[in-house]
Amino acid sequence: MNRILIILMALSAAFCSKNPTSDSETAAVTEKPAYAIVIHGGAGTILPENITGEQEVAYREALNTALTIGEDILKAGGSSRDAVEQTIIFLEDSPLFNAGKGAVFTSDGQNELDASIMDGATRNAGAVGGLHHVRNPIRAARAVLEHSRHVLLTGAGAETFAIEQGLDTVAADYFYTESRWEALERARAKENQKSGALLPVDYKYGTVGCVALDKAGNITAGTSTGGMTNKRYGRFGDVPVIGAGTYADNATCGVSCTGHGEYFIRYAVGHDMTALMAYKGMSLEAAGRHIIHEKLKEAGGAGGLIAIDKNGNITMPFNTPGMYRGYARPGEREVGLFGEMAE
């Protein structure tokens, strides 16, 4: 009998060690950590064969630097709000990601920037959309949260508000990068061919996001994006829509999403995570997997999310080949690009 039990236990351990879900998507804890932080830099067709060794190193270094910025704030007893804002500012200033400096171009050759941030302690939120000159949209979103009676400001009004708040503005050409312009030209060429051509193999749903849990037990979530290449008609995706791309509630979790925004809006993904946990008693991992791998995937929606619950558990599910992501807790850190966390 004991021999049979030993064999069964060995088989169970072998199965679990081959299950990529536990390695690539979830980081559970046995006791609540002092703090936790998780980030993403977009999801999509991110495969080793589509990225040079130099590019992979650059992405890993950027993700690690972003984590260090946020973690240092949390370690020192700083707020999750500060950690999220400063982490996203770094990602916005990097041309590697589709947010801020690395924003993609619209159909008329402009850069339009969106961002949002939400405080889980109060459920206050701030969001901005359609910015052209604000260097760091996440700062504008935080200013809306803290200094406006509104939640979402867009376009010229949002830029006027940002200027009144003393935020840094830049000329439009600050956001120009050659790689993003070339991506627009490729998208235009495909559109002109009217061939129904597939998206390029390196296509990414460009967004950056951060969720943090601080020592006081407060959760903040934030997201920033440059939108979709070749987008038209003043389109907004999920990022500035509270409850779609961003949501936070200390009683459950904080969420930041990345993917095909229209689907994340229709399914109110950010709020759906907290609702599944609050009303159905689902765990953070179970709620994330259900939304990303079942609801969204079955509907044709591609992307992923990052989330932290009130106990410091972390989940990072995605239904695309890869997602730039990483997390840190006291004495623990990992970053990933492809389908496995620890490559």
Number of C-alpha atoms within 10 A of each C-alpha: 5 7 8 9 10 11 11 12 12 11 12 11 11 11 10 12 12 10 10 13 19 16 15 23 23 22 19 16 12 8 9 13 17 17 23 31 33 31 33 32 31 27 30 25 19 21 16 13 9 13 13 10 10 8 12 14 12 13 20 18 13 18 25 19 15 25 28 18 17 30 27 12 19 27 16 10 14 16 21 30 25 17 28 33 25 19 28 33 22 18 29 28 17 16 17 19 27 28 36 35 23 25 31 32 27 21 17 11 15 18 28 28 32 32 35 34 38 32 23 25 14 12 13 18 26 29 32 31 32 24 25 25 23 23 24 27 36 32 25 31 31 24 21 26 21 14 12 13 9 13 20 20 24 18 16 14 14 23 23 14 18 24 15 9 14 11 16 14 16 12 10 14 12 15 25 18 16 10 13 19 18 13 17 22 17 16 17 15 12 15 13 10 9 9 9 9 10 8 12 11 12 12 15 26 26 29 31 31 35 37 37 35 33 27 17 13 21 23 37 34 36 36 35 39 33 33 29 25 26 19 18 11 8 10 13 21 22 29 34 29 25 24 23 26 32 36 35 35 23 21 17 21 32 33 36 35 34 32 27 23 23 15 21 28 19 11 18 19 28 29 20 19 30 28 16 19 20 14 8 10 13 16 17 26 24 16 20 30 24 16 23 23 18 14 15 22 17 11 10 10 21 23 29 29 31 30 32 32 26 21 22 26 24 27 27 30 25 27 21 23 16 22 32 25 30 24 29 22 23 13 6 8 15 19 24 21 26 21 22 17 21 11 10
